[in-house]
Amino acid sequence: MNIREAARRKRKSRIRKRIFGTEQRPRLSVFRSAKHIYAQLVVDSTGSTILTASTQSPEIKSEIAGLKKSDAAKKVGELLGRKAAEKNIRRVVFDRNGFLYHGRVKALAEGARESGLEF
């Protein structure tokens, strides 16, 4: 494990001490790899994932081809917001998973807010 990954894990543990997803307010967890971005709504009390969205989701895969990574992340946030609205989920707890709130993570959060999620 390199220094950057160790720093992210340290930030992640600090964040996860404080936030917890419930049925009424699930946790919106974000993971960012070099090429893709993934988001999921998690209920920590049962350990279950309610729904997911990523740059590899078939609903938006063709739509994001050729876009910049941050623009694609915004589309993923919008998709997640639409899916959550279908399941009557309005409020979530945002978990940036140790990543800095900047760039793709911020774009995903803005997309989710624009499509109706509150956090």
For each residue, the residues with C-beta under 8 A, 3 or more apart:
1: 5 6 9
2: 5 6
3: 6 7
4: 7 8
5: 1 2 8 9
6: 1 2 3 9 10
7: 3 4 10 11
8: 4 5 11 12 98 99
9: 1 5 6 12 13 98
10: 6 7 13 14 98
11: 7 8 14 15 98
12: 8 9 15 16 97 98
13: 9 10 16 17 98
14: 10 11 17 18
15: 11 12 18 19 95 96 97 98
16: 12 13 19 95
17: 13 14
18: 14 15
19: 15 16 27 93 95
20: 27 44 45 93
21: 25 26 27 41 42 43 44 45 92 93 95
22: 25 26 43 44 45
23: 26 43 45 46
24: 91
25: 21 22 91 92 93
26: 21 22 23 41 42 43 50 89 92 93
27: 19 20 21 41 42 43 44 92 93 94 95
28: 39 40 41 80 92 93 94 95 112 117 119
29: 39 40 41 42 95 97
30: 37 38 39 94 95 96 97 99 105 108 109
31: 37 38 39 97
32: 36 37 38 73 97 99 104 105
33: 36 37 38
34:
35: 55 69
36: 32 33 54 55 56
37: 30 31 32 33 54 55 69 72 73 76 104 105 108
38: 30 31 32 33 52 53 54 55 76
39: 28 29 30 31 52 53 54 76 77 80 108 112
40: 28 29 49 50 51 52 53
41: 21 26 27 28 29 49 50 51 52 80 84 89 92
42: 21 26 27 29 47 48 49 50
43: 21 22 23 26 27 46 47 48 49 50
44: 20 21 22 27 47
45: 20 21 22 23
46: 23 43
47: 42 43 44
48: 42 43
49: 40 41 42 43 52
50: 26 40 41 42 43 87 89
51: 40 41 80 83 84 87
52: 38 39 40 41 49 57 80
53: 38 39 40 57 60 76 77 79 80 83
54: 36 37 38 39 57 76
55: 35 36 37 38 60 61 64 72 73 76
56: 36 61
57: 52 53 54 60 61 76 79
58: 61
59: 63 79
60: 53 55 57 63 64 75 76 79
61: 55 56 57 58 64 65
62: 65
63: 59 60 75
64: 55 60 61 67 71 72 75 76
65: 61 62
66:
67: 64 71 72 75
68: 71 72
69: 35 37 72 73 104
70: 73 74 103 104 107
71: 64 67 68 74 75 107
72: 37 55 64 67 68 69 75 76
73: 32 37 55 69 70 76 77 104 105 107 108 111
74: 70 71 77 78 107 108 110 111
75: 60 63 64 67 71 72 78 79 111
76: 37 38 39 53 54 55 57 60 64 72 73 79 80 108 111
77: 39 53 73 74 80 81 107 108 109 110 111 112 113 114 115
78: 74 75 81 82 111 112 114 115
79: 53 57 59 60 75 76 82 83 115
80: 28 39 41 51 52 53 76 77 83 84 108 111 112 115 117
81: 77 78 84 85 111 112 113 114 115 116 117
82: 78 79 85 86 115
83: 51 53 79 80 86 87
84: 41 51 80 81 87 89 90 92 116 117
85: 81 82 88 89 90 115 116
86: 82 83
87: 50 51 83 84
88: 85
89: 26 41 50 84 85 92 117
90: 84 85 116 117 118
91: 24 25 117 118 119
92: 21 25 26 27 28 41 84 89 112 117 118 119
93: 19 20 21 25 26 27 28 119
94: 27 28 30 109 119
95: 15 16 19 21 27 28 29 30
96: 15 30 99 100 101 105 109
97: 12 15 29 30 31 32
98: 8 9 10 11 12 13 15
99: 8 30 32 96 105
100: 96 103 105
101: 96 105 106 109
102: 105 106
103: 70 100 106 107
104: 32 37 69 70 73 107 108
105: 30 32 37 73 96 99 100 101 102 108 109
106: 101 102 103 109 110
107: 70 71 73 74 77 103 104 110 111
108: 30 37 39 73 74 76 77 80 104 105 111 112
109: 30 77 94 96 101 105 106 112 113 119
110: 74 77 106 107 113 114
111: 73 74 75 76 77 78 80 81 107 108 114 115
112: 28 39 77 78 80 81 92 108 109 115 117 119
113: 77 81 109 110 116 117 118 119
114: 77 78 81 110 111
115: 77 78 79 80 81 82 85 111 112
116: 81 84 85 90 113
117: 28 80 81 84 89 90 91 92 112 113
118: 90 91 92 113
119: 28 91 92 93 94 109 112 113
